[in-house]
Amino acid sequence: MNKIVAIQGIKGSFHHQVAREYFSNDTDILECLSFDILVDSLLDKTANTAVMAIENSIAGSIIPNYALIDNNQLHIIGEHYVNIHHNLMALPGQGLDNIREVYSHPMALLQCKKFFKQYPHIKLVEDADTAETARRIRQQELQGIGAIASRTAAELFDMQILADNIQTIEDNSTRFVIVQTENSVLPEEEINKASIKFKADHKRGSLATVLNVMSDCRLNLTKIQSLPVIETPWKYSFFVDVTFEKYEDFKKAKSLLEIMTEDFKILGEYKNAKL
């Protein structure tokens, strides 16, 4: 079976950019309208790998995606970071003075609000997706209409970039994880990051004790995210990312955490993409 990578959104989206950069340009892409459909494509084997956004440096964690990975027994086999650059684009041969309306995802419009204050004649209109808007402008040959999307979308749909990097905050990056239904076993010497999940007792100091064990085992905590345990009020699951120099240190921590915590689970062991 060829490698089929499921993405949320369409070709030209940031998920598509990750698939191209992490794998290769000739990878078969399966476009999914939602993260739920993306997960279903893995479970029914329509796709064998998927790209999922998991956190943004400004907006924080995408909490439902942690639950999707955990509840569907998915394995994180890798990660990839993308600096989010928003670009204003339109059909070739036009300038900013020709643009009357700009369509894009509400989050993209929000992140570019400052740029458009210079152009009060442009009406901003919320739409479902960034790349899909660019595709529609091309398909319907819409003059006077702009889109905010990635450079990949501009290339794919032959759009002209009228202004690049128009986001208000320049340093805006998103972390994506690569997931599968089966673990991809790497040689231990190549593994230097892991994602784990556990429950801690609702007692004073229980989480601190766990974190101390991680520190004693030379693990560097890079992310901690709590989610309520639905069936047990005031009890929480913790999703934690750790990095380490030696796999032996992580192995030691695993054996201790399995004893100290409830429902200890490894969501993935992989290479750290941000060294």
VOBA-1610 file (N, C-alpha, C; in pm, whole numbers, padded with zeros to 5 digits, always signed):
BEGIN
Met+00084-00120+00000Met+00000+00000+00000Met+00088+00126+00000Asn+00056+00219-00090Asn+00129+00346-00093Asn+00103+00423+00035Lys+00198+00509+00070Lys+00177+00593+00189Lys+00071+00698+00158Ile-00041+00691+00229Ile-00148+00788+00214Ile-00154+00868+00344Val-00132+00998+00332Val-00127+01085+00450Val-00256+01167+00457Ala-00329+01151+00567Ala-00451+01228+00589Ala-00415+01363+00650Ile-00478+01468+00598Ile-00457+01603+00652Ile-00593+01664+00684Gln-00595+01757+00780Gln-00717+01832+00807Gln-00715+01953+00714Gly-00821+01967+00634Gly-00824+02074+00535Gly-00793+02021+00397Ile-00758+02112+00307Ile-00732+02073+00169Ile-00585+02099+00134Lys-00547+02057+00015Lys-00413+02086-00033Lys-00393+02237-00039Gly-00276+02279+00007Gly-00250+02422+00018Gly-00263+02473+00160Ser-00318+02389+00250Ser-00330+02426+00391Ser-00196+02406+00462Phe-00188+02452+00587Phe-00065+02432+00663Phe-00043+02284+00693His-00151+02207+00710His-00137+02062+00728His-00072+01999+00604His-00112+02048+00487His-00053+01997+00363His+00095+02034+00355Gln+00129+02156+00399Gln+00269+02198+00400Gln+00353+02104+00487Val+00299+02066+00603Val+00370+01974+00692Val+00391+01839+00624Ala+00286+01788+00559Ala+00296+01659+00491Ala+00405+01663+00384Arg+00413+01774+00310Arg+00514+01789+00205Arg+00655+01797+00263Glu+00669+01870+00374Glu+00801+01888+00433Glu+00848+01765+00509Tyr+00756+01697+00576Tyr+00794+01582+00659Tyr+00816+01457+00574Phe+00734+01441+00473Phe+00746+01324+00385Phe+00808+01369+00252Ser+00728+01378+00147Ser+00781+01425+00018Ser+00665+01478-00064Asn+00699+01550-00171Asn+00595+01611-00254Asn+00507+01509-00325Asp+00559+01389-00348Asp+00479+01291-00423Asp+00397+01199-00334Thr+00386+01232-00204Thr+00303+01153-00113Thr+00156+01172-00148Asp+00079+01064-00144Asp-00066+01073-00168Asp-00132+01140-00049Ile-00212+01243-00075Ile-00277+01321+00030Ile-00427+01291+00032Leu-00480+01269+00153Leu-00624+01252+00172Leu-00676+01374+00247Glu-00759+01452+00182Glu-00815+01573+00244Glu-00932+01537+00335Cys-00932+01590+00457Cys-01038+01561+00555Cys-01097+01692+00605Leu-01229+01696+00617Leu-01296+01819+00657Leu-01284+01848+00806Ser-01253+01746+00886Ser-01241+01766+01030Ser-01139+01668+01087Phe-01098+01693+01212Phe-01005+01601+01277Phe-01071+01467+01307Asp-01203+01467+01332Asp-01273+01340+01354Asp-01270+01253+01229Ile-01293+01315+01114Ile-01288+01241+00987Ile-01145+01192+00961Leu-01047+01275+00995Leu-00906+01237+00981Leu-00875+01111+01060Val-00920+01107+01186Val-00896+00989+01271Val-00969+00868+01215Asp-01092+00888+01170Asp-01169+00776+01111Asp-01096+00717+00991Ser-01029+00801+00912Ser-00957+00752+00793Ser-00841+00661+00833Leu-00782+00686+00952Leu-00678+00596+01002Leu-00738+00465+01052Leu-00848+00477+01125Leu-00910+00358+01185Leu-00966+00262+01079Asp-01020+00319+00969Asp-01074+00231+00865Asp-00970+00201+00755Lys-00846+00247+00781Lys-00731+00217+00694Lys-00740+00281+00555Thr-00823+00385+00541Thr-00821+00463+00417Thr-00687+00533+00403Ala-00633+00578+00518Ala-00499+00638+00524Ala-00416+00559+00624Asn-00284+00563+00608Asn-00199+00492+00705Asn-00119+00585+00794Thr-00125+00715+00767Thr-00056+00815+00848Thr-00138+00942+00845Ala-00127+01024+00950Ala-00201+01150+00951Ala-00119+01260+01015Val-00148+01383+00976Val-00085+01503+01034Val-00191+01575+01116Met-00157+01604+01243Met-00252+01674+01331Met-00185+01791+01400Ala-00244+01909+01391Ala-00196+02022+01472Ala-00227+01991+01619Ile-00132+02022+01708Ile-00152+01988+01849Ile-00138+02110+01940Glu-00057+02209+01899Glu-00047+02331+01981Glu+00010+02446+01899Asn-00027+02566+01941Asn+00019+02688+01875Asn+00087+02777+01978Ser+00192+02846+01935Ser+00271+02926+02029Ser+00193+03044+02085Ile+00085+03084+02019Ile+00003+03195+02067Ile-00128+03144+02128Ala-00197+03057+02056Ala-00330+03011+02100Ala-00325+02898+02202Gly-00209+02831+02215Gly-00197+02723+02312Gly-00236+02587+02256Ser-00272+02495+02345Ser-00300+02357+02307Ser-00433+02343+02234Ile-00437+02249+02140Ile-00562+02211+02075Ile-00612+02089+02152Ile-00681+02114+02262Ile-00712+02010+02361Ile-00791+01892+02302Pro-00893+01914+02217Pro-00967+01798+02163Pro-00878+01698+02090Asn-00766+01744+02033Asn-00679+01652+01959Asn-00602+01560+02052Tyr-00571+01607+02174Tyr-00510+01516+02273Tyr-00605+01401+02302Ala-00733+01434+02322Ala-00833+01331+02353Ala-00852+01237+02235Leu-00849+01290+02112Leu-00865+01204+01993Leu-00751+01101+01984Ile-00630+01146+02010Ile-00514+01057+02004Ile-00524+00949+02112Asp-00559+00992+02233Asp-00568+00899+02346Asp-00684+00801+02330Asn-00803+00850+02302Asn-00923+00766+02298Asn-00922+00666+02184Asn-00849+00697+02078Asn-00847+00608+01961Asn-00718+00526+01950Gln-00642+00525+02059Gln-00519+00445+02069Gln-00421+00473+01955Leu-00408+00601+01919Leu-00314+00638+01814Leu-00174+00654+01872His-00075+00642+01786His+00065+00654+01827His+00130+00774+01758Ile+00196+00857+01837Ile+00273+00968+01779Ile+00408+00913+01736Ile+00439+00926+01608Ile+00566+00871+01557Ile+00665+00981+01518Gly+00620+01108+01525Gly+00708+01218+01490Gly+00639+01350+01513Glu+00713+01458+01496Glu+00656+01593+01511Glu+00721+01686+01411His+00655+01800+01388His+00706+01896+01291His+00654+02034+01330Tyr+00742+02135+01325Tyr+00703+02272+01358Tyr+00695+02355+01230Val+00595+02440+01222Val+00581+02530+01108Val+00560+02673+01159Asn+00640+02765+01108Asn+00616+02906+01134Asn+00499+02950+01046Ile+00395+03000+01110Ile+00274+03036+01037Ile+00292+03174+00975His+00302+03176+00841His+00314+03301+00767His+00187+03321+00685His+00116+03429+00714His-00007+03460+00638His+00027+03554+00523Asn-00028+03524+00406Asn-00002+03603+00286Asn-00134+03644+00222Leu-00138+03770+00177Leu-00256+03817+00104Leu-00234+03788-00043Met-00329+03719-00103Met-00314+03678-00244Met-00442+03699-00323Ala-00425+03710-00454Ala-00539+03729-00545Ala-00499+03678-00682Leu-00593+03683-00776Leu-00560+03645-00914Leu-00453+03740-00968Pro-00361+03691-01051Pro-00253+03775-01104Pro-00304+03897-01180Gly-00220+04002-01180Gly-00252+04123-01255Gly-00329+04227-01177Gln-00343+04206-01045Gln-00415+04302-00963Gln-00323+04361-00856Gly-00361+04476-00805Gly-00289+04537-00694Gly-00381+04549-00574Leu-00326+04598-00463Leu-00407+04613-00342Leu-00525+04707-00364Asp-00510+04806-00452Asp-00620+04900-00478Asp-00739+04833-00545Asn-00713+04721-00613Asn-00822+04650-00683Asn-00903+04560-00591Ile-00848+04529-00473Ile-00913+04432-00385Ile-01022+04498-00301Arg-01144+04446-00312Arg-01259+04500-00237Arg-01290+04417-00112Glu-01270+04285-00124Glu-01302+04195-00014Glu-01192+04091+00003Val-01168+04052+00127Val-01072+03945+00156Val-01140+03840+00243Tyr-01133+03715+00197Tyr-01196+03603+00267Tyr-01087+03515+00331Ser-01116+03464+00450Ser-01026+03366+00510Ser-01089+03311+00638His-01017+03215+00698His-01059+03158+00827His-01060+03269+00932Pro-01156+03268+01025Pro-01163+03375+01128Pro-01033+03397+01204Met-00961+03289+01234Met-00835+03301+01309Met-00730+03374+01225Ala-00725+03345+01095Ala-00629+03414+01007Ala-00663+03563+00997Leu-00791+03594+00985Leu-00832+03735+00977Leu-00795+03808+01106Leu-00817+03742+01218Leu-00786+03802+01348Leu-00637+03830+01362Gln-00555+03735+01314Gln-00411+03748+01328Gln-00351+03851+01232Cys-00433+03900+01138Cys-00382+03998+01040Cys-00456+04132+01047Lys-00529+04152+01154Lys-00615+04270+01167Lys-00538+04402+01153Lys-00421+04407+01214Lys-00342+04530+01214Lys-00304+04571+01071Phe-00268+04472+00988Phe-00229+04502+00850Phe-00342+04570+00774Phe-00466+04522+00793Phe-00577+04572+00714Phe-00629+04708+00760Lys-00581+04757+00875Lys-00619+04892+00919Lys-00567+04997+00821Gln-00461+04961+00748Gln-00406+05052+00646Gln-00495+05061+00522Tyr-00587+04964+00507Tyr-00668+04955+00385Tyr-00816+04950+00421Pro-00872+05063+00465Pro-01012+05064+00510Pro-01112+05030+00400His-01070+05036+00274His-01163+05004+00165His-01185+04853+00149Ile-01102+04772+00217Ile-01113+04626+00205Ile-01204+04571+00314Lys-01306+04498+00273Lys-01399+04434+00366Lys-01347+04293+00399Leu-01339+04260+00528Leu-01292+04128+00570Leu-01412+04037+00593Val-01408+03918+00533Val-01521+03825+00541Val-01472+03689+00591Glu-01537+03639+00696Glu-01499+03509+00751Glu-01540+03395+00658Asp-01453+03295+00648Asp-01479+03179+00563Asp-01432+03054+00637Ala-01460+02937+00580Ala-01434+02812+00650Ala-01287+02773+00654Asp-01210+02812+00552Asp-01073+02762+00542Asp-00988+02861+00465Thr-00857+02859+00490Thr-00766+02950+00420Thr-00742+02904+00276Ala-00694+02782+00261Ala-00658+02732+00128Ala-00780+02716+00038Glu-00893+02674+00097Glu-01013+02652+00017Glu-01061+02783-00046Thr-01043+02893+00027Thr-01080+03025-00027Thr-00995+03059-00149Ala-00865+03034-00139Ala-00775+03060-00252Ala-00813+02974-00372Arg-00847+02849-00346Arg-00887+02759-00456Arg-01015+02810-00524Arg-01111+02857-00444Arg-01239+02903-00500Arg-01219+03028-00586Ile-01132+03117-00542Ile-01104+03238-00621Ile-01049+03199-00758Arg-00958+03100-00760Arg-00900+03054-00886Arg-01005+02984-00972Gln-01082+02894-00913Gln-01180+02817-00990Gln-01287+02905-01052Gln-01330+03009-00976Gln-01438+03095-01024Gln-01386+03224-01087Glu-01250+03235-01094Glu-01186+03353-01155Glu-01243+03483-01096Leu-01242+03493-00965Leu-01302+03606-00895Leu-01206+03725-00888Gln-01236+03828-00964Gln-01157+03951-00962Gln-01197+04036-00842Gly-01101+04111-00787Gly-01131+04201-00677Gly-01148+04132-00542Ile-01124+04002-00538Ile-01139+03925-00415Ile-01003+03867-00375Gly-00966+03884-00249Gly-00839+03831-00200Gly-00860+03720-00099Ala-00753+03648-00071Ala-00755+03541+00030Ala-00630+03555+00116Ile-00640+03513+00241Ile-00523+03502+00328Ile-00493+03353+00340Ala-00375+03313+00295Ala-00341+03171+00296Ala-00189+03155+00293Ser-00146+03031+00286Ser-00003+03000+00287Ser+00059+03020+00150Arg+00190+03027+00147Arg+00263+03036+00021Arg+00239+02910-00064Thr+00222+02798+00004Thr+00191+02671-00066Thr+00063+02685-00146Ala-00039+02747-00086Ala-00167+02767-00155Ala-00150+02857-00277Ala-00067+02961-00263Ala-00043+03051-00376Ala+00021+02977-00493Glu+00117+02890-00463Glu+00184+02811-00567Glu+00086+02714-00632Leu+00008+02648-00547Leu-00081+02541-00593Leu-00192+02594-00682Phe-00246+02712-00648Phe-00361+02765-00721Phe-00324+02883-00811Asp-00193+02902-00833Asp-00142+03004-00923Asp-00198+03143-00887Met-00180+03179-00762Met-00225+03309-00712Met-00105+03402-00697Gln-00129+03531-00708Gln-00024+03630-00691Gln-00026+03681-00547Ile+00090+03677-00480Ile+00098+03729-00343Ile+00115+03881-00349Leu+00017+03951-00293Leu+00019+04097-00293Leu+00094+04153-00173Ala+00093+04077-00064Ala+00167+04117+00057Ala+00197+03991+00136Asp+00324+03974+00176Asp+00358+03853+00249Asp+00383+03883+00397Asn+00373+03778+00478Asn+00396+03789+00622Asn+00316+03903+00685Ile+00186+03900+00666Ile+00103+04011+00713Ile+00048+03988+00854Gln+00088+03877+00917Gln+00040+03851+01053Gln+00096+03954+01150Thr+00017+03992+01250Thr+00056+04096+01345Thr+00175+04052+01429Ile+00170+03929+01479Ile+00280+03875+01561Ile+00366+03786+01471Glu+00492+03825+01455Glu+00578+03755+01361Glu+00610+03612+01404Asp+00640+03593+01532Asp+00679+03461+01579Asp+00554+03383+01618Asn+00494+03316+01521Asn+00369+03242+01540Asn+00390+03103+01481Ser+00420+03006+01566Ser+00448+02873+01513Ser+00350+02769+01569Thr+00327+02667+01491Thr+00237+02558+01529Thr+00314+02426+01529Arg+00291+02347+01631Arg+00350+02213+01640Arg+00248+02112+01589Phe+00293+02029+01498Phe+00210+01922+01442Phe+00270+01787+01484Val+00183+01689+01507Val+00233+01553+01532Val+00193+01463+01416Ile+00277+01364+01392Ile+00252+01263+01289Ile+00201+01140+01363Val+00081+01093+01327Val+00020+00982+01402Val-00016+00865+01311Gln-00013+00747+01372Gln-00052+00623+01306Gln-00127+00535+01406Thr-00190+00429+01355Thr-00257+00335+01446Thr-00158+00237+01507Glu-00040+00225+01446Glu+00063+00136+01499Glu+00189+00216+01527Asn+00261+00174+01629Asn+00384+00244+01663Asn+00493+00219+01558Ser+00569+00323+01529Ser+00683+00309+01439Ser+00807+00297+01525Val+00865+00180+01528Val+00974+00153+01622Val+01105+00209+01567Leu+01161+00305+01639Leu+01291+00362+01605Leu+01398+00296+01691Pro+01523+00293+01643Pro+01632+00248+01730Pro+01639+00338+01853Glu+01666+00280+01968Glu+01665+00356+02093Glu+01758+00477+02090Glu+01871+00464+02020Glu+01966+00575+02018Glu+01913+00695+01939Glu+01809+00677+01859Glu+01751+00787+01782Glu+01636+00856+01855Ile+01585+00793+01961Ile+01470+00848+02034Ile+01519+00944+02141Asn+01470+01067+02136Asn+01507+01164+02241Asn+01389+01249+02288Lys+01268+01205+02254Lys+01148+01273+02301Lys+01036+01172+02316Ala+00947+01196+02412Ala+00833+01105+02432Ala+00712+01183+02478Ser+00594+01133+02443Ser+00467+01186+02491Ser+00403+01078+02577Ile+00367+01115+02699Ile+00308+01017+02791Ile+00179+01073+02851Lys+00100+00983+02909Lys-00025+01023+02974Lys-00038+00943+03104Phe-00088+01007+03209Phe-00112+00936+03335Phe-00215+01012+03417Lys-00266+00945+03518Lys-00354+01009+03616Lys-00279+01016+03749Ala-00297+01128+03818Ala-00235+01144+03950Ala-00344+01153+04055Asp-00315+01106+04175Asp-00411+01114+04284Asp-00446+01260+04314His-00571+01282+04356His-00614+01417+04394His-00573+01443+04539Lys-00442+01437+04559Lys-00387+01460+04693Lys-00274+01561+04683Arg-00252+01633+04791Arg-00148+01735+04792Arg-00011+01674+04762Gly+00057+01733+04664Gly+00193+01691+04633Gly+00206+01573+04539Ser+00093+01513+04497Ser+00104+01392+04413Ser+00167+01423+04277Leu+00127+01534+04214Leu+00185+01570+04084Leu+00331+01615+04103Ala+00357+01689+04210Ala+00494+01735+04236Ala+00589+01617+04251Thr+00542+01510+04316Thr+00625+01390+04333Thr+00659+01328+04198Val+00561+01322+04109Val+00583+01267+03975Val+00685+01351+03899Leu+00669+01484+03907Leu+00760+01574+03836Leu+00902+01565+03891Asn+00913+01543+04021Asn+01046+01526+04081Asn+01115+01401+04030Val+01038+01295+04011Val+01095+01170+03958Val+01147+01194+03816Met+01070+01266+03737Met+01115+01298+03600Met+01246+01377+03604Ser+01252+01474+03693Ser+01373+01555+03706Ser+01492+01470+03751Asp+01469+01382+03849Asp+01575+01294+03899Asp+01628+01201+03789Cys+01540+01167+03694Cys+01580+01078+03583Cys+01634+01156+03463Arg+01660+01284+03484Arg+01719+01372+03381Arg+01626+01392+03260Leu+01498+01394+03286Leu+01403+01425+03180Leu+01373+01574+03183Asn+01363+01635+03065Asn+01329+01776+03054Asn+01183+01788+03013Leu+01101+01845+03101Leu+00959+01860+03074Leu+00938+01975+02976Thr+00884+01947+02858Thr+00863+02053+02759Thr+00716+02092+02745Lys+00627+02008+02798Lys+00483+02037+02787Lys+00407+01958+02891Ile+00311+02022+02958Ile+00218+01950+03045Ile+00079+02007+03023Gln-00016+01920+03001Gln-00154+01960+02972Gln-00248+01870+03051Ser-00338+01929+03127Ser-00433+01848+03205Ser-00568+01845+03136Leu-00634+01730+03145Leu-00771+01713+03096Leu-00853+01646+03206Pro-00974+01696+03234Pro-01056+01631+03337Pro-01092+01488+03296Val-01094+01399+03395Val-01144+01263+03372Val-01296+01271+03383Ile-01365+01252+03271Ile-01509+01280+03263Ile-01589+01206+03370Glu-01557+01077+03386Glu-01638+00995+03477Glu-01603+01013+03625Thr-01496+01087+03654Thr-01453+01107+03794Thr-01429+01255+03820Pro-01528+01322+03884Pro-01512+01466+03910Pro-01386+01496+03992Trp-01316+01604+03952Trp-01198+01654+04020Trp-01078+01560+04012Lys-01081+01472+03913Lys-00962+01391+03884Lys-00916+01427+03743Tyr-00784+01427+03722Tyr-00731+01476+03595Tyr-00632+01377+03534Ser-00636+01372+03401Ser-00530+01305+03326Ser-00430+01413+03286Phe-00303+01375+03286Phe-00198+01469+03246Phe-00129+01416+03121Phe-00120+01502+03022Phe-00048+01471+02899Phe+00084+01547+02906Val+00193+01474+02898Val+00325+01533+02922Val+00420+01498+02808Asp+00497+01597+02763Asp+00605+01575+02667Asp+00737+01594+02740Val+00829+01501+02719Val+00962+01510+02780Val+01070+01485+02675Thr+01183+01552+02693Thr+01300+01523+02611Thr+01410+01469+02700Phe+01505+01400+02640Phe+01613+01339+02718Phe+01731+01312+02626Glu+01849+01303+02685Glu+01969+01276+02606Glu+01993+01126+02590Lys+01959+01049+02694Lys+01982+00904+02690Lys+01850+00830+02708Tyr+01825+00736+02619Tyr+01701+00658+02629Tyr+01695+00580+02760Glu+01810+00542+02813Glu+01815+00469+02940Glu+01750+00550+03053Asp+01769+00683+03050Asp+01708+00769+03152Asp+01556+00762+03142Phe+01504+00766+03019Phe+01359+00758+03000Phe+01308+00621+03041Lys+01383+00517+03009Lys+01342+00381+03045Lys+01329+00367+03198Lys+01422+00426+03269Lys+01418+00423+03416Lys+01295+00499+03467Ala+01269+00616+03409Ala+01152+00695+03449Ala+01023+00619+03422Lys+01017+00552+03308Lys+00897+00474+03273Lys+00865+00371+03380Ser+00966+00297+03422Ser+00943+00190+03521Ser+00893+00246+03653Leu+00941+00366+03690Leu+00896+00428+03815Leu+00755+00486+03802Leu+00728+00551+03689Leu+00598+00614+03670Leu+00485+00511+03657Glu+00517+00396+03601Glu+00417+00290+03591Glu+00368+00247+03729Ile+00456+00254+03828Ile+00422+00216+03965Ile+00352+00332+04037Met+00400+00454+04014Met+00354+00571+04090Met+00221+00629+04044Thr+00187+00611+03916Thr+00068+00676+03861Thr-00036+00573+03817Glu-00155+00622+03788Glu-00261+00537+03735Glu-00269+00552+03584Asp-00306+00444+03518Asp-00329+00446+03372Asp-00212+00508+03295Phe-00091+00475+03335Phe+00026+00526+03264Phe+00027+00472+03121Lys+00051+00561+03027Lys+00043+00523+02886Lys+00146+00602+02805Ile+00213+00533+02715Ile+00306+00600+02624Ile+00232+00630+02494Leu+00221+00757+02461Leu+00152+00797+02338Leu+00247+00797+02219Gly+00378+00808+02247Gly+00474+00805+02137Gly+00615+00827+02185Glu+00710+00764+02117Glu+00853+00783+02138Glu+00912+00816+02002Tyr+00981+00931+01991Tyr+01021+00978+01858Tyr+01138+01075+01867Lys+01174+01133+01754Lys+01283+01230+01750Lys+01230+01369+01778Asn+01303+01442+01859Asn+01269+01581+01888Asn+01295+01666+01763Ala+01191+01736+01717Ala+01207+01815+01594Ala+01264+01953+01621Lys+01267+01996+01746Lys+01313+02130+01778Lys+01437+02120+01866Leu+01552+02100+01803Leu+01676+02084+01877Leu+01750+02216+01889
//
